Amino acid sequence: MFDLLILAAAKSELHAKQIVEYHDTMTLNPLGALVMCLSCIWLLCSKRHAAIYAMLAIMCLVPEAQRILVLGGDFRFLRILAICGAIRVVLRGEFRSIQWNRVDLAFACWAVLGGGLYIAQQGSSESVIYILGGLIDSLGGYFFFRAAMKEESDFRVFIRAGAILAAVIAAVFLVEASTRYNLFSYFGGVPAITLEREGRLRCQGAFSHPIIAGVFWAGMLPLFVGLLSFASERLFAIVGIFASLIIIATTASSTPLLGVVACLLMLTLWSVRGVVRWGWVALPFLLTALHFVMEAPVWHLVSRVTAVGGSTGMHRFILIDCAIKRFPEWWLVGSTSTGHWHQFYQTWDITNQYILEGVKGGVMRLILFVWLIYSAAESIATGLRKSQDRQSQWLLWCLGTSLFVHGVCFIGVAYFGQITFLWTLTLAVAASVSSDGFSGDSNEYYLIDDPQFGPSEVTCLSMSVPGESDPN
């Protein structure tokens, strides 16, 4: 048993070294630099709905290793784009159209106050620099997305672009799965030879880790499903769905598959969406009841989530268990170290976003993070109530599903790299939904069954989704 633990630890440590080896190291590939320059120009000069293309391309096509070091500052490509996005919003006056709401407040509090708690914990100048960089990423990216995603049409443009990009990346992942060579290794920062676990290749493309790659596209999957309600965009939806599933399968990771299950669960609840709120109210009572009838703690269920051979569900259970037992160590402002939490499992590797929030800033930062998620969910619910267009309602439900997928995947992975910008974008769109409102095109076909508006029913994924009938 201990031999297996040692072997798993060695493999995990090797992969961790491959991930972090580019930090604080200037890596600038000529092709990457060209793509970066073109992306900055495009972001600054293009129309509002098209500006998002630059950010999406860098997120998916350029490894996180590409970065420039200036006076001790670590400027990765996405950080540079976040700066350009903030400059664009200010110079063009796009910030004036942003109607401040509670999602914006929750995000700002989480970013600023959470960063302050981390600085208080570390008490070093390095932590100040680290948090300043994080604030550029989070606030710069968030308010750029907030200004760029003001209307439903902007959001649909983003999803369509994501579907096209997903098809390209799926093809590259299939090449990687068949040759065991990562084409994106040309840029540096990702291994040239694809990692293997339990006889399965774990493709990652330009992403920082196979799990991050899989969860990224698991988060995009429900957005592609949302396009099914628009007759003119169904091809993009189908391409995006199949491409996402291919990418997720080739990562050979359990957490993205858990995200797919979460996606299917929420989509099937569309027809009973009126009672979903009561389900959330009942969930804590259900978990409490399970905790008392189970022999192991209720969070031991996490250890049983092993969809792929070699998955580390037990590690995730141990991490949660240790965090609960060692609550007095981190509740105030977090903890500077977690490696001592368990003798055999690598508790220094925090593969849980909720625990990471607590470790970086104590209970207060964790509460701010949960408040942020809750505010985003409430904003989407408000948008659903306001919308009178069935297509828009379905798209908003799929946006809420994407938020739910991220929330579930947080149990199995702590976000870093490119996916943090997708998470930020999801929150920004959620904020725009209630503040600015999404309105559909009345000339489009109504493709969602809703008894309030009349019949239009086709069965797909066990839901009442896309069929084509004119409501008039």
Buried (B, 14 or more C-beta within 10 A) or exposed (E): EEEEBEEBBEBBEEBBEBBEEBEEEEBBBEEBEEBBEEBBEBBBEBEBBBBBBBBBBBBBBBBBBBBBEEEEEBBBBBBBBBBBBBBBBEEEEBBEEBBEBBBBBBBBBBBBBBBBBBBBBBEEEEBBEBBEBBBBBBBBBBBBBBBBBBBBBBBBBBBBBBBBBBBEBBEBBBBBBEEBEBBBBEBBBBBEEBBEBEEBBBBBBBBBBBBBBBBBBBBBBBBBBBBBBBBEBBEBBBBBBBBBBBBBBBBBBBBBBBBBBBBBEBBEBBBEBEEBEEEEEEEEEEEEEEEEEEEEBBBBBBBEBEBBEBBBBBBBBBBBBBBEEBEEBBBBBBBEEBEEBBEEBBBBBBBBBBBBBBBBBBBBBBBBBBBBBBBBBBBBBBBBEBBEBBBBBBBBBBBBBBBBBBBBBBBBBBBBBBBBBBBBBBBBBBBBBBBBBBBBBEEBBBBBBBEEBEEBBBEEEEBBBBBEBEEE
